[in-house]
Amino acid sequence: MNGRDADTKVLVALQRVEKLTPRKRDLLLGHTPLPSGLLTAEMKPKVAAALGESAADFYRCLDESDAFMDGLADRNIGWVTYLDDEYSDLLRETEGRPQVLFTRGNTALLNTFAIAVVGTRRPTRYGAKLADEFAREFARAGITVVSGFARGIDSCAHRACVESGAPTVAVFGCGVDVCYPAENRELYASVLSSGGLFVSEYAPGTHPMPYRFPERNRIISGLCRGVLLPEAAEKSGSLITANTAVEQGRDLFVVPGNVYSPESRGTNALLRTMPHALTLSPEDVLEHYRMRAPSESAEAETVQLNMTETLILDSLHDGEKHFEELLADTGLTAAELSTALVNLELAGALVQTGGNHYALC
């Protein structure tokens, strides 16, 4: 909703005052039944006391409201306040909610059944495959995938939705008009063309800063019924999202990883303290919510595997392997293995990763 009543203008002006924390905004708004009450003569001393030096910024932003909102509309950027029906019902009831979300895209997604998929910025092939697989299955089941548009797991999840023709929601730690990271420009455009949504509590034009990303994580989990971590390092920012999700009463789903991989230390450590979060497949998550993805289209071509090809795929389920390892695992001759690998690669079942190594697609 792009309303311009007095309540909306007050909330947008407060949201634009950068030095105000969500808690300070909540405390200030708690003095009056409606935000516009802050404009009364009797409230002005309380506004001045609560905002201090930021009071001048608030009143300046208030005076500029119409011009500011006109500028947003010209750039196809909207805004939704917690008073609007379009605002996420889940997020509205969450502590520390933003009073305003700046948006670009399909705001109807704010009130759909959503699950966040977050994780390391440096995923292994295993982690990237998990993010892709889970996101695609969630999309097929009609679940909206939410993430933070960061490098790594986040981008894998958004891209999987785009390639599936499904809308996805990206929560920014900067303005919705600032594509960060820059290499995701093509993905940014694809999310919009797929009916997706970008949201941020930061005003358009706000540049990314390190402290803003942990702040936005509460919005990622706040929009969702649950949070999935396919792979996370020991100090991954996604662990903040996981902890916030628990505090918000959201469900947490964690996929175990390679015990030798640094990029799985965070998720494996979580499972030691929260073993009930153990998740091995998208079906685990869907069953938790008593949901099911539709069966594959009857027109989809079924790939018939022979015994040789089945042996190879069974071996690769353990992870990426060299040609010589596959020889030892399968007991095939070099000629038999070479022929089968070519056939499986053409069928899209596996990929050659370099150095005569192979992995499942």
N, C-alpha and C positions, 0 to 999 in steps of 0.2 A: 504494500500500500504506500502511495506517495502523498499522503495527506499533508496539509499545511495549516492545521489549526494551531491554536496557541500552545496546547500541550505538546504537540509534535515539535514545534519550533524550540521550545524549552529543552526537550530531550536531546534534539540534534545539537543544540548549542552546547549543552553540558558534555555531550559525547566528544565534541571537537576540542574541549579543553584538555590538552595532553597531560597536564600534571595531576589530574584528578584520577584517583584509583576507583575501581568499581565500588568498593566499600564506601568511600567518601560520597560518591554520587547517591548510593542507596540511603545513607544516613541523612543527607540533605533532603532527598525526596520524601523521606519518612516524616518530615515536618508538616506535610500538606497532603490532603486526599488526592489531588490532581497536580501534575507538574506545573500547570499554569498558575497555581496558587503561589509559586515562588515570586511571581511578578507583583504581588500586592505590596502596599506600603508597609504593612506590619512585618512582612517577611524579609524586606530588604536588609535590615540589620543582621538577621540570621544568615542570609546568603553571604553577606560581606564577611561575617565571622567564620563561616564554614569554608569559604573559598580563599580567603586571604588575598594574596597578590593575584590569584587567578580570577578574582571577581571581575576585574576589568576585561579579561579575555572572554569571560562568559557573556557580558553585556555587549561586547563588540560582535561576537559571533551571533548573538540574538538580533542585533541591528542588521546584520548582513544576511539573515536567514533567507529572504526571498531571492536575493542575487545568488547565494550559494546553491539553493535548490534548483534554480533555473539552470545553473551551470551543470549540475548533476544530470538533470533531465536531458540536456543537450548531448550528453555523452552516454546516454542509455544506462545510467547508474541510478538505482533506486534506494529507498530506505524503508525499513520496517521497525516500528517501535514495539515495546512489550505490551502496549495498549491495543495493538492491531491484531485482528483475527489471523492474519498471515504469519505472525510470529510463532515460532515453534512452541507448542504446548509444553513439551518436555523441558526446553531451555528456560521457559518463563518461570517454572517452579524450581529452578536450580540456583543455588546460592552463588552470588557473584555474576549473575547474568548481565550481559550488556544491555543498557537501556535501548540502544539502537544498533541495528545491523545494517550496514551499507551493502547493497546487493548489485550483482550484474547477472542476469539470467532468469531462470524459472523459479520464482519464490514459492511456488506451490510445493516444491520439494522439501520445504522446511517442516512440513507436517506429514511426511511419509514415514513408513517404517524404515529405519536406517541403522546401519552398523558401520562403525569406523574400522578402517584397515590402516594401521600405522606401523612403522618400524625403522630399521637402520637406513641411513643414507648411503651405505656401502654394502648392499646385499650381495651374498654369494649367489651362484646360479640357483641353488636350492631355495633361498629366500625369495628371489624374484619369481621363481616358478610357483611357489606357494601363494604369493600375493596375487599373481595372475589367476591361478586356478580358483582361489576362494572368491575373488572379486567377480569373476565370470559366473560362478554358480550362484552367488548372491543376486547378481543382476537377473539371471534366469528365473530366480524365485520371486522377482518383483521387489527385492530389497534395494534401497538406495545406499550406495557406498559413499561414505564420507571420509575424507582424508585431508592432509595439510599441504598437498602440492609440492612437497619437498623432493629433493633428489632421492633415488632409491625406491624403497617399498611404496611410499606414497604415490610416486609417479607411475609405478607398475600397476597399482590398483586403479588409478584414474584411467590409464591407457587401456586396461583390460575392459573397463566399462565402455569406453568410447568405441573400441573395436567390436564390442558386442551390440552396439547401437543403443546402449542404455544411458540414462542421465546419471550424473554423479555430482557430488557437492564438494567443493574445495574451500577450506577455511584458511584465509590468509593472515599472516602476521605483518601485513602492510596494507596499503590501499588496494581495493579490488581492481584498480586500473594499472597497478604496478606488477608486471609479470616477473615473479621471482621463484626459482632461478630463471635467468634470461634464456637459457637453452630450451626452456619449456614453452616457448612462444607458439610453436605449432600445436602442442598439446592444449594450450590455453584456448586457441581458436577452435579446436576440435571439441573441447568440453562444451563450449557455447553452442556450436552447431549441432551437438547431440542432445540439446535440451537441458544441459546441466546448469549449475549455479555456482557463482563465487560469492562468498560472504566475508565480511570483516567488521570488527568493531572500530577499526581505524578509518579516519576520513580518507577519501580518495586523495591520492598524491602523497600519502604517508610512505616514507621509505622504510625498508626492512632494517630492524636493529635486533641484535641478539636477544635482548630481554623481552621482546615482543612475542617471540615464538613460544616460550613456556606459558605466557599469558593466554595465547590463543588456544592452547591445548584444552583448556576447560570448556571451550565452545565446541571443539571437535567431539569430545565425549558427551557434552551436554545435549547435543542434537540427536544422540543415538541411544538405542536400547542396549547396545553392547559394543565392546571394543575388542578387535582381534589383533594380536601381535604375531605375525608369521616369523619374524626374525628381528632381534634387537640386541645391540651390543651392550656392554656393561654400563656405559654412561650415555646411552641413547636418550634423546629427548622424548622418545615414545614411551619410556618408562614413566615419565611425568604424566603423560596422558593415561597410562594404565592406573597409576596411583590415584589420579583425579577421578577416574571412572569408578573406582572402588568407593571413594569418598562420596560420590554422587549417587551411589546405589545402582550403578550400571553393571551389566554382566561383563565378565572378562574371559576371553578365550585366548589361550597361549599354545602355540605349536612348539614342541620340543625341537632342539637343533643339534647339530654336530658338537659333541663335547670338546673337540679340538679346535673349533672355530671361534675366534674372538667375537665374531658378529652374532653368535648365539649365546654368549655368556649372560646377557641380560634376561632373555626369555627363559633360559635354563635355571637361572637363579630365582626367577619369579615362581617357577614350578616347584621349587623346593619349599617355598613358603605358602604357595596356593595350589596344591596338587589338584584341587577340584577344577582348576581352570584348564587342565590338560585337554587339548583339542587335536585330533588327528586327521580330520577331514571336514569339508564343508557340510557334509551330512550331519556331523555332530552338532554344528551350530543350528542347522535347520530343524533338526529333531528337538533341540532344546525349546524352540519356539513353535513346535508342532507345525512346521511349514515343510513344503516339498517343492523342489524345482520341477517344472514340467518335463515330461519325457522328451527325448530328442525327436526331432521331426522324422516322420516315417520315410520322408524322401531322402534323409541323410544316408549317404553311402556307407555301408558297413564294410570295414576292412577285415578280410579273412586272413588270419595268420596261420602259417604252417608251424610244425613242431620246432623247426630250426629257428624261426623268427621269434617264437615264444620263449625259447631258451635265452636268446640274446636280451629280450626286453625284461625278462625276470632278473637277469644279471644286473642290468642297468638300474633296476629299482633301488639298488644299494647306493647308487650315485655314479658320477662320471667315471669312466674306465678307459684304459689304454687298450689298443688292439690286442696286445699280448695277454693282458689280463682276461679279455673276453675269450681268447683261445683257451686259456687254462680253465675258465669257468664252464664253458660250454662243451669242451671236448671236440669241437669241430675242426676240420682242416682249415688251413689258411684260405684256400680257394672257396670253400663253402661259406666261411665267415664273411669274406669280402663280398660275395654275391648277395648274401642276405642283408648285409649292412647297406648296400646300395639300394636294394628294394625297400627297406624300411625308411631310408632317408627320403626316397621319392614319395613314399606314402605319408610322409610328415610325422612319422612315429618317433624319429630320433634325429639328432643333428651332430655333425662332426664339429668339434669345438676347437680343433687345432692340435698340431703335434700328434696326430693319429689317436686322439681321444674322442670318445663318443658319450653323448648324454641324451636322456629322454627329452622330448619337446615339452 
